[in-house]
């Protein structure tokens, strides 16, 4: 007879937590931020021999120190939130859309195109409407291309949407050279600076207030759409199991294409706001990486639209704070980015411990 082999239990074993208490999960997240701030403080004292409280105060002032800084923070928060909201329906459906950056760029391109070629031909109100429609349609089409390929031929949406970003960047680079002012400068400059044709109107003397208001409306709309609409329910079912969705009569292909149309349209809307309401120009970097940062915001918030507001605020605040301490203390801006990265790392890391238990093997324990 063969002897029964004796094997040891794994040194570390993971198991998923079945009952995740919301109160405790948010307590863990708060503790993670506190731990990250303590670690940042230690790094500050050891490396630059400065008072961490002075650094943190300067970071706060960088984001909220003046009325103008507050509005810039709100503007950047709104744009990042909008892109995060745009990507969320696809992720709930488990369609890995990495193409937000390209979809925003194409919406921005469509907006700039209309401003340059129709700025002196249409009344301001009509021009803004045409720009808006062009931006959301172009953004939607750019997102639908990989969606159609996924639905019809089962292509890998992760690679497809990622590569579409680079195609969009090269298209923008071509048109920047085509539209550059003056020739040879390599940039477009402010579009319609003298006439302000196609610029979003100010509210009073504030140029960013309308952006904040429009994004707030979209945020509420997306919350209602995902939580209470039939389409939102279908997205959840497809995300849980495509077989189940098909069994209950949901057309998975139709849901994929429709959802990516919505995601691309909202990304195009973000591009419209960036050109018409903020930068008034077009560059290959106008999205500022928000198409990728929005992925992190969406996942950190667990696809909860309301929680995305807090996540977006934290990331924008840390970014502005990093720039401010670099300016105020003469530090390399990378130092501020390190502090920001540590906080984000702790926030992401704690999600693992919220959703999983870690079991370690007791000494000498064996199983037959």
Secondary structure, 3 states (H helix, E strand, C coil): CCCCCCEECCCEEEEECCCCCHHHHHHHHHHHHHHHHHHHHHHHHHHCCCCHHHHHHHHHHHHHCCHHHHHHHHHHHHHHHHHHHHHHHHHHCCCCCCCHHHHHHHHHHHHHHHHHHHCCCCCHHHHHHHHHHHHHHHHHHHHHHHHHHHHHHCCCHHHHHHHHHHHHHHHHHHHHHHHCCCCCCCCCCCCCCCCCCCCCCCECCECCHHHHHHHHHHHHHHHHHHHHCHHHHHHHHHHHCHHHHHHCCCCHHHHHHHHHHHHHHHHHHHHHHHHHHHHCCCCCCCCCCHHHHHHHHHHHCCCCHHHHHHHHHHHHHHHHHHHHHHHHHCCCHHHHHHHHHHHHHHHHHHHHHHHEEEEECCCCCEEC
